[in-house]
Amino acid sequence: MPHQRRATPTEDLDPALTSVSRQVIGAAIEVHKALGPGFEREAYERALCLELDELGVPYELDHAVSVRYRGQEVGTHRINLYVNDRFAVELMADHREIDGFDRTKLRAQLRAADLELGLIINFAERRLKDGLVRVLNPDKLGDSRDQEHHEHQEQFAGAGAGESDHE
């Protein structure tokens, strides 16, 4: 039986991050509608950048990220699109399914860049939704969930002592 991944609902992510990622996905859909599959990745990258420019979504192409080991920089990696200083987008135009290695690779990049979210967009699919994958950094999710749990515990402890944050 294949391993089932538990999907993280978009409601668990920062709403601003979710909003910008939806804009990127919408822009990718527009590019795919106009061009369809069959071109080199660079053509889709340029077209997606035109869409993002029109939407006013800030991005950086070929963003360098330090790869660190034991506190020392041991190399760099380049992210295709670094969007809104918040997340990474890996673009593909390969006639194949996005696989576990693609997800693992992007997850490593997210950890190196200390980012919460990444998208893999494969423009070679006949239907773009079959070539869209959201990848989350489990290190960042743990932080946000731990923080929410801690905040909930503080609110509970304060309410139990007769204190309230509400005025």
N, C-alpha and C positions, 0 to 999 in steps of 0.2 A: 504494500500500500504506500503511495507517495506521501511524503511529509507535507502536512498542511500548514501553511503560514497563517498566523493570526494577523489579520489586517488591523492597522491602527486607524481608527476613524479620524477623518479630517478635523472633527470637532476637538480632538485632543491636541492639535497643533495651534500655534499662534495664528489668530485670525488674519493678521496682516500678511504673514507668510503664505497662508492658504490663498488669500486673495491674489497675491502676485503670481503664485504658481499657477493659478487658474488662468491668469492673463497670458502666461507663457504657453500654456496648453492651448488656449484659444487661438493664439497667434500661430502655433504649429499646425493646428487644424486648418487655418486659412491658407497657409503655405502648401499643405498637402492637397487641399482641394484644388488649388490652382496648378500645382506642378505634378501631382501624382507621384508614384514610385518610379525609379529608374535612373535617377541622376546621381552624380557624385555628392558626397556629404557636404563639400564646400558650397555647392549651389544652394542647398537647403539652409546652410548656416547663414549665407548672405541674405537670403530671402527672409529668414526668421529675424535677423537683425533689422531689416527694413520694417518689418511688422512691429518689433519692439520699440524702434525709434518712433514710429507713428503713435504708439500707445503711450509713449513717455516713460517706458520702463527702463531704468538704468541697468547696464550690463557691462561686463568687460570680457573681451575675447581672449582666449588662450592665457587665462589667469594662472600665474605661478604660485604653487603652494610648497612650502618647505616640508620635507620628509625628515622627521627627527627620530633618533634612537638614543636612549639614555641621555637625553638633553642636548645632544649634538645634532647639527644638521648633517645628514648623510646623503642628501640629494634633493631634487625638486621634481614636482609633477605639474603638469599643465591641465587645467580644467577647461573644457571647450567654452562654456559660457558660465560666468560667475554673475548671477543676477541679483541686483538690488542689495549687494553686500550681504546676502542672506542665504543663497543656496546655489548648488551646482547643477548644471545641465550637461549631460553627455549626449552628443548627437551621433547618430549612426545612419548609414544608408546601405546596410548589409541585408541581403536576402536570406535571413535566418532568424530564428526566434531569439529573443533576449533570454540568456540563460543564467544559471547560478553564478558563473564566473563574472559575467557583466555586473551583476548585483554586488558581488563580493568586492570587485574592483572599485566600484563607485562608493561602497560603504567605507573602504579603506581611505579613499580620497576625502570623504566627509569627515572621518576621524582626524586626518592630517590637517584639514582646514578648520576643524572645530565647528562644523556646520550641522544643522539638524536635518535638512532635507536635500534630496537630490532627485532629479528626473532623468530617465533614459528615454530618449525619443528616437525611434527607428523609422525613418521615412520610407524605407523599402517595403513596408507592409502595404497590402492593398487597402486595408482599412486602418487608419492611423491608430485607432483605439487598441488594436492588437499589437501595436509597437510602442505603447506608452507604459512605463513602469515607474512607480514612485518608490524610492529607496530612503529609508530613515536611518539615522545614526542612533543605534541603541544606547550609546553613551549619553547622548543629549536627552533622549526620551527618559532615561532613568533619572537624570537630573531634574527634569521638569516634573516628573511624577513624584520624586522624593520631595521636591519643594512644595508641590501641592499638598502632599500628605502632611508635611511639616506645618504648613500654614493652617491646614484643617485641624491638626492637633493643637496648635496654639489657640485657635478660635474656640475649640472645645474646652481647653483648659481654662481660658479666660471666662467663658460663659459659666463654667462650673464654679468659679470663685466669685460669682456675682458681678463680674465685670462684663462690659459689652463694648464692641467696637462701633456699634450703631448709636447715633446721637438723635 
